[in-house]
Amino acid sequence: MTDKKKPLVVVTRKLPDVIETRMMELFDTRLNPDDVPLTPAQMQEAMNIAEVLVPTVTDRIDRALIEAAGPQLRLIASFGTGVDHIDLKAARERGIIVTNTPGVLTEDTADMTMALLLATARRVAEGERLVRSGQWTGWGPTTMLGHRISGKRLGILGMGRIGSALAKRARAFGMSIHYHNRRRVHPELEQELEATYWSSLDQMLARMDIVSINCPHTPATYHLLSERRLKLLRPHCYIVNTSRGEVVDEVALTRMLSKGEIAGAGLDVFEHEPAINPKLLRLDNVVLLPHMGSATIEGRIDMGEKVVINIKTFTDGHAPPDRVLEALL
């Protein structure tokens, strides 16, 4: 794809105006102005004509779609960091390159994780609902008691970019930082964060006051927090998840929250989103958000710029900077 003809780029969802304008300038771009998710049939039609497909993390690009795609499809430039929605093996077998947008969502997601952590431990959403309901009768010495986070042990599951950024924020709040990761982080970072590494996830979970899930969803992390592991948590422990819902056994989590076996949870992601377990909706000890951890104007524009760079680099005949390699996941 080194000729000067503009490549046909199909975008599956509405992107920021500035990004769509830039794409229209550089490429032969087909947009989705209504921002309605494509049906499988519409996705297949898009992949039959596109040279470059720009899906989002909610578009499932499975083997069947990839194998039936037109021969002209050479690049899937995903708008998002996670790639669990794309069958990478099938794409590789078809010679289709996959890119993502790493690095630009780190600070935004870490901010939201910290916000969820505070909101859950201090019962912010529950208190806000109480005020709006008109049932608040005034201050009381034992009213709406939450938990102080200063001095608490925070266990971070996945000490990548976001996990490290969260650790810095939590450290500023006086929390004790602990983490479990596939690999131990660099000693300098560990020293800077005053972080304790746990090679055993089970042992870490059994000793934490708050657990934050910051690892990606891969086959190896599906239900990493299984019912067995959730039962290792102490009753006063809180769970925060801004990563992927599939990492947690949501049914087991909901059951334990309803029984008071876990103190509470702050969830920005869900196992079967946008569907949410109805039992979760009825619980007061959970804070539920609509997958908005990275939802800032700045972050979305930065993501779009990465998509544009990946497409432009590829169509100019060079290796895109954010190519996803299965071996590195």
Secondary structure, DSSP 8 states (H G I E B T S, - for coil): --SSS--EEEE-S---HHHHHHHHHHSEEE--TT-----HHHHHHHHHH-SEEE-BTTS-B-HHHHHTS-TT--EEE-BSS--TTB-HHHHHHTT-EEE--TTTTHHHHHHHHHHHHHHHHTTHHHHHHHHHHT------TTTT-----TT-EEEEE--SHHHHHHHHHHHHTT-EEEEE-SS---HHHHHHHT-EE-S-HHHHHTT-SEEEE-----TTTTTSB-HHHHTTS-TT-EEEE-S-GGGB-HHHHHHHHHHTSS-EEEES--TTTT---HHHHT-TTEEE--S-TT--HHHHHHHHHHHHHHHHHHHTTS--TTB--GGG-
